[in-house]
Amino acid sequence: MRDDNRIKVLIAEDEAHLGSILQKFLEGRGYQVSVHTDGRSALDALRAEAFDVALLDIVMPEMDGLEVLRQIREELSPPEVIIITGNGTIETAISAMKLGAYDYLAKPYRMAEIDVMVRRAWERRELTRENALLHKRLSAREEQSEIVTQYAPMQAVIALVERVARSDSAVLILGESGTGKELIARMLHRLSHRVTGPLVDINCAAIPDALVESELFGHERGAHAEASTRKLGLFELANGGTIFMDEIGALDPKVQGKLLRALELGTFYRVGGTQKVRSDLRVVAASNQDLAQRVANGTFRSDLYYRINTISVTLPPLRERAVDIPLLARHFLDAAADGVQRSLSPDAIEALQAYPWPGNVRELRNVIERAALVATGSVIHANDVPLGGLPASNGGRATDPLAPLEQVERQHIETVLQHARWHQGKAADILGISPKTLYRKIREFGLRRPNER
């Protein structure tokens, strides 16, 4: 087997001769082995590098095996631990098992026992990982939403996604906020050969620049002031599956360079780490910005753009999908059902189709969910539909649908901010955008709180 696929075993044994014998035996069985002669160096090694199984002697200098076990169980993704001692008592065995040890061996032991026990410990660790992934996949399946459309260009997008899903090529999904980029990413993963692996997502615009690198690649204990333990990054957690990087255009140029290197080499280093980490994953990126223009003006790396843009998918805004609005509205109304069958009146559908939907499908879903909550009867009328964050006393038209899109967007954001009493977190949630994006829009449009004008 290749080195990076071999089962990694750490031996902590203060008898150097015995440690050497164990190392040679296990390496002869195909394992990758590291030997340490005291508890402190063993613990440091376990924190610095990922091991599958650890063989810990009870009596060691600096720190005993039980203390090493106690501390390593607090780390993320710890190895399975087998405790070995020449002074075995039933009390020691019980203590080790209570602390989370896989099993216990007393000296003298047979080498064949070590081989079988290490293999079984590794199999248990793999089974635990598989169960965790299965749980995540089942949870994701429950949360999956159906893409509902009868709009021909959108149907063409779905057909393209179905064709390219089984490849490992990077996909870039473009479209305004709320058009369904996450649904397309989930569809790509669901139809791929990586469906048995994890789907990990990150909103690059919602994380402070100083923390993005740590979120993507993880960090080692002590890498910075708040790094009290090792943290596995999303690239490591997505191994064998798909990583969905929403709003990738928000990444700092420095992080863009490190991301490009990780994608090209398939390896990376945790922040503050020296151990190379390998991850096999597919990247699906998304942006509501014109990345080609960002490349032209020098704010997005051209080499990264071409790396993530092997296949490009562009989602149409909802205002171009007027034929889908009644279909989607009824779909969301059925999903919001609380035992009461509701329908949309002709004037409600007319109001929905006349509205420009700057928040796209996400905004439509939120509007329908609110309408289902406030409606007093089984039929939802236009005055039950709060468009633009306001009750539809004017027929549901909070803005002039003939106004320029930028003006419509500005009026819509200002209306939602007023409705949320300028609570930017609530307003961002209603708009279906990140707080960081909302802050940028407020500055772009020169919006001010009423007491600041």
N, C-alpha and C positions, 0 to 999 in steps of 0.2 A: 504493500500500500504506500501511497505518497505520504511524506512526513506529516502534512497538514491534515491527513485523514486518520492517522494512527491514534489509538486510545492513549491519552496522556496521563501518566501516573506519577505522583510525587511520593517519595519514600522519606520519612523522617525517622532515622535510626542512629542512636549515638554510638553503636558499635560499628566502626568504620568497615571492618572486615565483613560483617554480616550484611551491611548495606551494599557493599560491592557485589557480594554473591547474589543478593536479591536483584540488583540492577542487571547483572549479566543474564540471569535466568529470565527475567521479564522481557528484556530486549530481544532475547532469543525467541520469545513467543510473539514478537511483533509489536510490543508496546513501545511508546516513547517515554523514557524514564528520566527523572531528575532526583538526585539524592541530597539530603541535608542531614547534618549531624547534631543539630540543636533545634529546639522548638521555635525560638525567635526567628531564625533564618527561614525555617519552614513556613511560618505564618506570613513573613514578608513575601516569600515566593508565591504563596497561594493568593495573596492580594494583588500581586503584580502580573500574574499570568493565569489563564484559565486552564484548570486541570479537570479531568473526568473523575479520577479516583485518587484518594490520598491514604497511604498506609502510615499510621502514626503510632510510634512506640509511646508507652505511657511514661516511662522514666527517661527524661532527657534534660540536659543542661538548659539554663535560661528560662525555659517554659515547658511544663509537662504536656503530654499529648491531650489530656482532657481539656486543658485551658486552650490549646490550639483549636480543638474541636469546638469549644464553646464560642470562641471569637469568629471562627470561619463560618459558622452557621448563620451569623448575622449579616454576611455579605450577600450580594445578589448572585444568584446562580452558583451556589457553592458546590464543590465536588461531593461525591459519596465518600464517606470516611470509614475505614476499617481500622479498629484499634488493636494493637499488638502489644503484649506485655509478657515478661518473664515472671511477674509477681501477681499472676491473675487470681482474683477472688471474685465471688459471685457479686459482691457489692460493687466492685469496679465495673463489671460487665453491665450491671443495671444502670449505673451512673452514665456509662457511655451511651447506652441505648436511649436513655431519657434525654440526652443531649442531642440525639439525632444521628448517632452512628448507624451505619448500615449493618455491621456485624462486628464480631469480636473473636480474636484468635490468641491462644496462649502458647508461649514457647515451651518446648520445641514444637515446631509444626513441619508439615511436609510441603515441599515446594508445589506439588500438584494442587494442594488445598488453596494456596495463594493464587494460582492461575485461575482456578474455578471461581473463587470468591471475587477477584477483581473483575472477571468477565461478567458475573451476575450483577455486581454493583453498577457496572457501566450500563448493562441492559436496563436496570431499574431507572437510572438517570435518564436514559433515552425514552423510556416509557412515560416517565413523568412529564418530559418535554412534549411528547406527542399528545398526551392527554390535555395539557394546557392549550396546545394549538387547536385541538379538536373542539375544546370548549369555546375558544375564541371564534372559530369558524361557525359553530352552531349559533352563537350569539349574533354574529354578523349576518347570518342567513335570516334570523328573525327580524333584523333591522332593515334588510334590503327593501328598497322601494322600486316599484316598477316604473319604467320609462313609458309614459303615455303620450302618444302622438299620432296624428293622421296627416301631418304636414310633410310633404314629399322630401324637402331638403333634410329634415330631421330624420326621416326614415332612411335616407341615404347615409347619414352619419352612423346610424345603428348598424347598417349593413357593412360599412367600412370597419367598424369596431369588431364585428363578428369575424371578419376576414383576417384581421391582424392580431387578434387576441392570443393566438397560439404561438406566435413568435416571441422572441426575447427582446425585440427591438424597443428602444425607448420611444415613448409616445408623449407628445406635447399637446395638451388640450387648451384651446383658446376660447375665450368668450367672456361676456360681461358677468359680474357677480350675480349669482342666483340662477344661472342658466342650466345648471345640472352637471357641472364638471366632475363633482364627486361621484355622482351616479355612473357616469361614463367610466371613471377609474375603477369603481367596484365591478362594473360589467366586464372590463378588460381582465381583471383578476379572476373573476368567477369563471370566465370562459377559457382561461389559460391553463397550461399544464402545471402551473404553480398554485392551483387552487387548494392543494393540501397544505401549503405553506401560509404564513401570516400575511395579512394586508395591514401595513403600518402607514399612518398618515401624519403629516405635519403641516400646519399652516405657517409658512415662513414669515408672514406679515404680522402674526400675532405674538411672536417671541422676540424679546429685546435682542438687539444685535450682539450684545456681549454673551448671551447664553445660547445662541444658535449652534455654534460649533460643538458645544458640550451636548446639546440635544441630539445632534446628528451623529456624532462619533463617540459620545460618552467621555468620561474622565476617570482618572485614577485617584485614589485616596490621597489627599494633600495637594491636588493639582491647583487648587485655589482656596481661599479662606473658608468657603462653605462646603468644600468637598471632603466630608468626614468619612465617606465610604466610596468604594468604586461604583460608578454609574455606567450601565450599559447604554450605548447610544442607539438611536432608531435604526441606523444602518446595520448594527449587529443584531438587533431584534428582528429585522426583516429578512435575515438569512434564509434562503430557500423560498422566499415569497416575493412580494411587491412592496415598494415604498412609493407612496403618493405624496408628492411635494407640491402643495397648493400655494399659489402666489409666489412662485419661485423668483419672480422679478424683484422681490423685496430683499433678497440676500445681499449682504455686504460684499463688495468686490473681493476682499480677502478670503471670505468663506467660499465664494464662487470658485476661486483657484483650488482650494482644498477639495471641494466637491468634485471638480473636474478630474483631479488626480485619483480620487477614490473610485470614480466611475471607470476610468481608463485602466487602472491596475487591479481593481477588485480587492484592494487592501487599503488599510488606513491605520492610523495610530489614535488611541484615545488621548484626550488632552492630558498632558503631563505624563504620558506613557512612552515606553521604549519598545514594547512588545507589539509586533505587527499583527493586526487582526484581519482575517479574511472573511468576506461576505459575498455570497452569490445571490444577487437580487435583480429584479427588473425595476427600472425607474419609469414612473408615470408622473409627468410634471404638468402644472396648470398655471395659467396667468390670465388676469383680466386686462393686462397691459399689452401694448404693441411691442413685443420683445425685439422684433426686427428694427424698429425705430430706436429702441434702447441701445441696440448694438451700434447703430449708425452714430448715435450721439455719445458713445463711449461709456455708458453707465451699466452695460451688461456685456460680459465677455463673449466675443464671437465664437471662440472654440467651445465654450460650454453650450452656447446656443445651438451649434451644429451637432453637438453630442447628444442633446436631449430632444432634438427635433428630427429624428429619423423618420417618424411618422407624425403628421400634424392633423389634428381634428379641430374644426372650428364649429362652435355651437351658435345657432342663431338666437337673437334676443326674442323675448316673448312678444314684443310689439310686432314682429314680423310673422308670428305664429298665431294670428288672430283666430284662425280656424280651430286651433287647439284650446283656446281659452274656455269655451263651454265644457269641452271634454275633460280638461284638467280640473276645472272647478267642481264638476260632479264627482270626479275621482277623489278629490280632497274632502268633499262633503261626506262621501260614503266612509272614508277613513276616519273622519271625526265623529261618526255616528255614536251616540251614547244610548242606543236602544230606540231612538226616535227616527223614523224615516222622514227625511227632509228633501225638499226640491227647490230649485231656483226659478223664480218668476221670470217672464220675458223681460221686464224692465230691469231686473237685477243683471241678467245676461247682457243686456244692452249697455248698462253702466260699466260692467267689467270689460267689454270689448272696446268701449270708448276711451278707457283709461290707458295711458302710455306705458305703465309698468316699468319704471326705472329699476325696481328691485327684482324684476323678472319672475320666474316660476316660484322662487322662494317667497317673494312678497305675496304672490297670489295664494300660496298655501297658507301663509299667516293670516291673510284677510279672510279666507274661507273659514279657518278654524275659529277666528274671533266672531265671525258672523253666526256660526253654529252655536256659539256660547250665548250670544245676546239676543238671538231671535226668539220671539215669544210664541210663534206658531210653527207649523210644519212646512210652511212656504216662506222662503227667504226672499224679501223684496229689496229694491234698490236702497231704501232708507235703512236697511239692516246691514248694508255693506260699507264698512268704514275705509274708504280709500284715502291714501296719503296720510293715514294716521288720524283722520277726523271722521266723525259721523257723516253719513252721506245726505245731509239736509239739502244740498244743492244738486241732488240727483247722482251723487257719487263722484262728482268731478272736482277734485281738490285742486286741479291744475288745468290749464288750457291745453288740450291734446294737440293743438296746432302750433304750440310754442316750440322754439328750438329745443333740442334734447338737453343741452347744457342748462338752459333756463328751467326746464321741467325738473331736472335732477336737483338743481339748487333749491327750487321751491319745495320739492318733496323732502329733502333732507332738513330744511328749516322747519317744515311743518311737523315732522317726526320729532325733532329736537324739542319743539314747543310742547308737543303732546307728552313727551317724556320728562318735561320740566328741566331740560338740559342735562339730564343724567345720561352721559355719553355711552355708558355700558348698556343701558336699556335701549337707547336709540340705535346703537349698532346692532343689537339683537333683532329689533323690529326690521331694520333695513337689510339684515342678512349679510352684513359685512363685518370685518374685524374692527376693534376700537382704533387700531393704528391707521387703518384706511379712512375711518370716519374723521379722525383728527386731521389727516392730510386734506380731506375734502373741505373741512371747516376752514382751514387756512387758505385753500385755493379759492373758495367762494367768498372769503372775507366775512364769514358769519360771526356775529357777536351775541353774547347773552344780552337780554333786554336791559339789564342794569349797567352794561358796559358801553352802551351806545351814546 
